[in-house]
Amino acid sequence: MDSLEEYEPHVTQELIDRGHARRMGHLENYFAVLRRQNMYSNFTVYGELNKAVSKRQLRLALRLLLLKYPILSHTIVPKKYPEHEAYYLSQEYLNKPFPQHDFIKVISHLELDDVIMNNQSEYKEVISKVSEQFKKDNFKVTSSLIELITPIIVPICDPERPNWRLICLPSTDTTSADEAWTNFVYVSNHCGSDGISGTNFFQDLTALLSTIEEKGFDYEEEIVDNNVIIDYNEDHNEVSKFPIPITDRIDYRPSLTSLPKFFLKNILAEYCEFRTSNELTVTSRYTSSPNANASFNHLLHFSANDTQQIRSEIKKNVHAGCTITPFIQACFFVALYRHDKVFTKSLLEYGFDVALPSSTRRFLPKDEELRDTYKYGSNVGGSHYTYLISSFDVPEGDTNKFWRLVEYYHDCFLKSYDNGDHLIGLGTLQLDFIVQNKNVDDMISTSYLDHQRGGAIISNTGFVRQDTTKPYYARDLIFSQSAGALRFAFGLNVCSTNVAGMNMDMSVVQGTLRDRGEWESFCDVFYHAIGEFASLGCDTAVAGLV
């Protein structure tokens, strides 16, 4: 059993009593495992604001945001700091269980430069490439830019910096003497954050910037014009408390009676589902090699009008409650079948699995104040089902079969909330007999590493409505994430606003298809499928390629 002394002086009883330090919950620890075992790099949310933000405005807005939501200013306090990285990969650690997780705490002193990646020396080379690429692409986010940012690693146990960073992309205005930015990239290692957190970040940031502009800097007394965001010794009375882990409010753990079916499904998946065969696609730890878990990306954009047309077709052909995610899933499956370059059509390759992550905040008590405290955090679950590849064969013009698929996928997702499938994947790792008797790092590493990939992960952060009457709002949002060692071959990441419409970052692990050209050919088939079934016309879809 770990004692508090092992974490002192970084964690003290006083910090715990104030609500500014606590042990991680099971789900928080899962994402910490992915990073400390070098199996995940980052997810990102790209935000374009309607006008530029000065350094002073940004510093103040971040201060107000982090005081209210301290999970944004947390770091993980590991065992055996500063030799922790080697320790967590050692047999000394991996050979025994640790039922109590490590601590998180509020960082004691945080400055703007601790958050902005541009000025951090270890990222100098990649930020230079990112900036040049952004300029080269006419100050637009493209798949080339995403591929540069995807491998970036944000350490989880930095005592001076949080588990997320901001990249400030270059501005088209080079005449101003003061630094100001319109385009930002929120980069997170997934510890204490998820895709919803990333979109919430831009929602809250623009709301605070609007308040600052409307009320001026005098609305908060004694604003000091420096780079300090939080000085804990002076600010601890203003820092809100950490919420308790979401796994203490929502029980992810499945009933024991559901486990046989779960494990049988996993066994069958190893032998009867689509799997890659190229040695490049084998899951691995992140190393200095640029080829570790490398992907090709492609970005698809639909205007606000096109997005509304897609939604209208879904409501007309399914029902008003059906969302856009099952439509995307169906189009993706149909495109895989039509492209005819992915499946081997072997007798043992009958299934294709897809994971649909989503927020578990919906399961919290209906108390708005309580729910607000979980606005930020790694608060996710998701369904993970296998579908028959033969069902993806939808001939052109057979709209009835297509829309039946969409309705079926929608129903499967809804049922996952009721039958426990939405939580079982992550919940199994939280069962008492596993936590008490197994090293979770070792279990996850063994399950994820050195395996061929299969299936897809489809993540939709949803529709993020912007109030364009306010001084500041997000003009455009793009969500992206790395494949890491999570064993998925394909990724689709979706985010929509009422201003710019819907963006979809698509990715495939290199080696799944023959080359980038074959990947782009598949993307073209996918875009045409969206245009066909949403009655957009193919020209609209092709025009969205970037």
HELIX and SHEET records of a PDB file:
HELIX    1   1 LEU A    4  TYR A    7  5                                   4    
HELIX    2   2 GLN A   13  ARG A   18  1                                   6    
HELIX    3   3 HIS A   26  ARG A   36  1                                  11    
HELIX    4   4 LYS A   55  LYS A   68  1                                  14    
HELIX    5   5 PRO A   70  SER A   73  5                                   4    
HELIX    6   6 HIS A   84  TYR A   88  1                                   5    
HELIX    7   7 GLN A   91  LEU A   94  1                                   4    
HELIX    8   8 LEU A  112  VAL A  115  1                                   4    
HELIX    9   9 MET A  117  ASN A  119  5                                   3    
HELIX   10  10 SER A  121  TYR A  123  5                                   3    
HELIX   11  11 LYS A  124  LYS A  136  1                                  13    
HELIX   12  12 SER A  143  ILE A  149  1                                   7    
HELIX   13  13 GLY A  195  LYS A  215  1                                  21    
HELIX   14  14 PHE A  217  TYR A  219  5                                   3    
HELIX   15  15 TYR A  232  ASP A  235  1                                   4    
HELIX   16  16 ILE A  246  ASP A  248  5                                   3    
HELIX   17  17 LEU A  256  SER A  258  5                                   3    
HELIX   18  18 LEU A  259  CYS A  272  1                                  14    
HELIX   19  19 GLU A  279  THR A  281  5                                   3    
HELIX   20  20 ALA A  304  ASN A  317  1                                  14    
HELIX   21  21 ILE A  324  HIS A  339  1                                  16    
HELIX   22  22 ARG A  361  PHE A  363  5                                   3    
HELIX   23  23 GLU A  368  THR A  373  1                                   6    
HELIX   24  24 ILE A  389  PHE A  392  5                                   4    
HELIX   25  25 THR A  399  ASN A  419  1                                  21    
HELIX   26  26 ASP A  421  GLY A  427  1                                   7    
HELIX   27  27 THR A  428  GLN A  430  5                                   3    
HELIX   28  28 ASP A  432  VAL A  435  1                                   4    
HELIX   29  29 VAL A  440  TYR A  448  1                                   9    
HELIX   30  30 ARG A  516  PHE A  533  1                                  18    
HELIX   31  31 CYS A  538  ALA A  543  1                                   6    
SHEET    1   A 3 ALA A  21  ARG A  23  0                                        
SHEET    2   A 3 PHE A 103  VAL A 106 -1                                        
SHEET    3   A 3 HIS A  74  VAL A  77 -1                                        
SHEET    1   B 4 TRP A 164  CYS A 168  0                                        
SHEET    2   B 4 ALA A 180  SER A 188 -1                                        
SHEET    3   B 4 PHE A  43  SER A  54 -1                                        
SHEET    4   B 4 ALA A 474  GLN A 481 -1                                        
SHEET    1   C 2 HIS A 109  GLU A 111  0                                        
SHEET    2   C 2 VAL A 228  ASP A 231 -1                                        
SHEET    1   D 6 SER A 295  PHE A 302  0                                        
SHEET    2   D 6 GLY A 501  VAL A 509 -1                                        
SHEET    3   D 6 PHE A 490  THR A 497 -1                                        
SHEET    4   D 6 ALA A 456  VAL A 464  1                                        
SHEET    5   D 6 GLY A 351  SER A 359  1                                        
SHEET    6   D 6 VAL A 380  LEU A 388 -1                                        
END                                                                             
